[in-house]
Amino acid sequence: MYNFWKQLKKPYFILAPMADVTDSAFRQIVVECGKPDIFYTEFVSADGLCSEKGKPRLMPHLKFKKNERPIVAQFLGANPENFYKFSQLAVELGFDGIDINMGCPAGKIVKHDCGAGLIKNPKLAKEIIRETKRGAGGLPVSVKTRIGYNKIITEEWVSHLIEAKPDAIIIHGRTMKEMSKVPARWDEI
């Protein structure tokens, strides 16, 4: 299976996903103005996609056009089985990669052990990565995360992630508690 991470020339640029901003229409504008090397979708709830009510509402967030390639489907959630199912869907839809959001600091996300909430549960985080990889059919799996929850624990936390062997780890240089209110800690990255 094609792993675009191994083909990228450095440095490379990624359009970071942002909920309610980086939809397909926005990505098309960016394609016209200055296409990055990689696009990500906004995060989609793997748990929501696996529900009868949620799937029709969330599927539009997974639309993309060929000129957005390589494009990575980003998911968040707390149920490893749903990540497995979602990964299979990403393969079926033709994505170039899958990203697991372990960095969103929003309270409504974190309180469900999703996003940055997974930093407090390394065992679950590793299980989610493994199930995503199992369902991904060879698509590269990356993780977007932060340097800690309430305090900086970069080495400890990233060591847990590495055990599950994602293809890439994208670091937001702030803790969950810091959100985006302080400068990024480039030394930790």
Disulfide bonds with the S-S distance in Angstrom:
none
